[in-house]
C-alpha cells in the first residue's frame, strides 16, 4: 500500500492528488485546496482528489478538502470499486464551521463505481451536490452517517448549492 499523509496540497494547475492505477492507497490528514492553517482558500484547479483506477483506496480520515475548481473527491470507473471516503471535511474548513466549498460537488462516484462507502464526513458548502452518484454508480454503494448541508455542530445550515445527495 501507499500512504499519502500530513501534506498541504494547494494551488496546483491540475488535481491536488491524482491516483491512476494506484490501488490500496491511503490518503489521510492532508490539507487539500486549503492552506496550512486549514482556513484560507488555496484550491487546486481541478479536483482535490481524483481516483481513476484505484480499487480499495481510502480517503480519510482527517482530510480537509475544499476550494478546488471542480469536485472535492472524484472516484471514476469500476476499477475504483471498494473506495472508502470516511471522516473528512469536504467543503468546510478545519473547524467545520466555515464553508468554502469545492466549485462543483463534494464527493462524486462516476461511471460504474460499486461497493464504495461514503461515511462520517462533513460535506457542506459545495457549489453543486454534496454527494453525486451518476453513470450506473447508484447501486451497491453506502452513504451513511454524514453531515450534509450543516456545519460541524449539526445545528447551523451550510448548504450545498443544489442537492445534498443526488442519484442521477
Protein Blocks (a to p, Z undefined) as FASTA:
>chain_A
ZZdehiacehiabdfbdcehighiacehiaehiafkomagcbdfkbfbdcfblghiaede
hiacehiakbfbdcedjklghiacehiaehiafkopaccddfkbmbdceehiahiacehi
acehiakbfbdceehlagoiacehiaehiafkomaccddfkbmbdcZZ
